[in-house]
Amino acid sequence: MKKITYILVGLVAVLSLISFFPRGITNAGDPTDDSTQSQEMYATEANQKKLIQSVPIPQFETSQERKNLVRRLETFNKEDKISYIYLINYGKVMAFYTVKGKISSVSSYLTTSEQLVNGHGDLCDYIEAPCYVMESPDLDGSYGTNGDAIFFFTTEDAYVEYKGDYMVSDQPLKLTTPPELVREIQ
């Protein structure tokens, strides 16, 4: 029985070490490795262990941050939600719109932005090794980013895309100066 216990303890220790070190580090855990990278890795790990013991991570019963995220999602993730956006440039409100629905990022995807592939470019089935991360094409077949901007639809169903500073509210705000750009609805 003692022999089985020692074998199990040894197996758990080996598996713990294997899962601790990331793939690709071939000499991780090798006490004879005196490279500066290895020395810094061990020094960082030793320091972190001391810090975790001296200043443990607090345990919370609730999270105001999570509650705020849920409330924001529940407020703005409604198809008929009306909100107000103020587009800002050069320190001035350039335009003001009434928005129907949610303000979104042009960088949002409906599917994953990356996929795992094998050396032949086929999807990786986790049995083959190694697997590589590759950028996924967008649903229209194109690659690349869509830029760094937001988009929304106005209450008049006009599409607006904007790259710059903005402020959003679910109630209209009083402006002390008129917007620089004014649109005409025809």
TAURQUI-V861802 format. One record per residue. N is the residue number from 1. BURIAL is 1 if it has 16 or more other C-alpha atoms within 10 Angstrom, else 0. Layout:
n/burial
N/BURIAL
N/BURIAL
//
This chain:
n/burial
1/0
2/0
3/0
4/0
5/0
6/0
7/0
8/0
9/0
10/0
11/0
12/0
13/0
14/0
15/0
16/0
17/0
18/0
19/0
20/0
21/0
22/0
23/0
24/0
25/0
26/0
27/0
28/1
29/0
30/0
31/0
32/0
33/0
34/0
35/0
36/0
37/0
38/1
39/0
40/0
41/0
42/0
43/0
44/0
45/0
46/0
47/0
48/0
49/0
50/0
51/0
52/0
53/0
54/0
55/0
56/0
57/0
58/0
59/0
60/0
61/0
62/0
63/0
64/0
65/0
66/0
67/0
68/0
69/0
70/0
71/0
72/0
73/0
74/0
75/0
76/1
77/0
78/0
79/0
80/0
81/0
82/1
83/1
84/1
85/1
86/1
87/1
88/1
89/0
90/0
91/0
92/0
93/1
94/1
95/1
96/1
97/1
98/1
99/1
100/1
101/1
102/1
103/1
104/0
105/1
106/1
107/0
108/0
109/0
110/0
111/0
112/0
113/1
114/0
115/0
116/1
117/1
118/1
119/0
120/0
121/0
122/0
123/0
124/1
125/0
126/0
127/0
128/0
129/0
130/0
131/1
132/0
133/0
134/0
135/0
136/1
137/0
138/1
139/0
140/0
141/0
142/0
143/0
144/0
145/0
146/0
147/0
148/0
149/0
150/1
151/0
152/1
153/1
154/1
155/1
156/0
157/0
158/0
159/0
160/0
161/0
162/0
163/0
164/0
165/0
166/1
167/0
168/1
169/0
170/0
171/0
172/0
173/0
174/0
175/0
176/0
177/0
178/0
179/0
180/0
181/0
182/0
183/0
184/0
185/0
186/0
//
